[in-house]
């Protein structure tokens, strides 16, 4: 694993943990038997949990490390500024 088997490659104590868990038991995925196909071809599933370096970043499809509404407003302001500067 990129020469970092001491840090990466399995889930165990002392290793870095970037992990994503999606819910595939929703109505949008009820008719897709293959979980990989459900992730790739189906509707975007809810993100149940996202850990980055072992710390929760998303829980139950909500960002827990920042205020989503503030981020959306800031992104919109930057977007509008970029559009204003575009030729």
C-alpha positions in Angstrom: 0.0 0.0 0.0 2.3 2.7 -1.3 5.0 1.6 1.2 2.8 2.7 4.1 1.6 -0.7 5.4 2.4 0.5 9.0 -0.1 3.3 8.6 -2.6 2.2 6.0 -4.4 -0.8 4.5 -6.5 -2.2 7.3 -8.8 -0.9 10.1 -7.0 -1.4 13.4 -5.8 0.6 16.4 -2.9 2.9 15.6 -3.6 3.2 11.9 -5.0 6.2 10.0 -8.7 5.8 9.4 -10.4 7.4 6.4 -13.6 5.4 6.0 -16.9 6.1 4.3 -20.2 4.2 5.0 -23.1 4.7 2.7 -26.7 3.5 3.3 -28.0 1.2 0.6 -31.1 0.1 2.4 -33.2 3.0 1.1 -36.1 2.7 -1.4 -33.9 4.2 -4.1 -31.7 1.1 -3.9 -34.3 -1.6 -3.1 -34.1 -3.1 -6.6 -30.3 -3.2 -7.0 -28.8 -6.5 -5.7 -25.2 -5.6 -6.2 -23.9 -3.0 -3.7 -21.2 -1.8 -6.0 -23.7 -1.3 -8.8 -25.9 0.5 -6.3 -23.1 2.9 -5.4 -22.0 3.5 -9.0 -25.3 3.3 -11.0 -28.0 4.1 -8.5 -29.2 7.3 -7.0 -26.7 9.0 -4.7 -27.0 7.1 -1.4 -27.0 8.9 2.0 -23.6 9.0 3.6 -24.1 7.5 7.0 -20.6 8.1 8.3 -17.3 9.6 7.0 -14.2 9.4 9.1 -11.1 11.3 8.1 -8.0 10.4 10.1 -10.3 8.6 12.5 -12.4 11.7 13.2 -16.1 12.1 12.1 -16.6 14.6 9.4 -20.1 13.5 8.2 -22.7 11.7 10.3 -26.1 10.8 8.9 -25.5 12.8 5.7 -24.7 16.0 7.6 -21.3 17.7 7.9 -20.4 17.9 11.6 -17.1 19.8 11.3 -18.6 23.0 9.8 -21.9 24.8 9.4 -23.3 23.7 6.0 -25.4 26.9 5.6 -22.4 29.1 6.2 -20.3 27.1 3.7 -23.1 27.3 1.1 -23.3 31.1 1.5 -19.6 31.5 1.2 -19.4 29.2 -1.8 -22.2 31.1 -3.5 -20.4 34.5 -2.8 -17.2 33.1 -4.3 -19.1 31.7 -7.3 -20.7 35.1 -8.0 -17.4 36.9 -7.7 -15.8 34.5 -10.1 -18.7 35.0 -12.6 -18.3 38.8 -12.2 -14.6 38.6 -13.0 -15.0 36.2 -16.0 -14.6 37.7 -19.5 
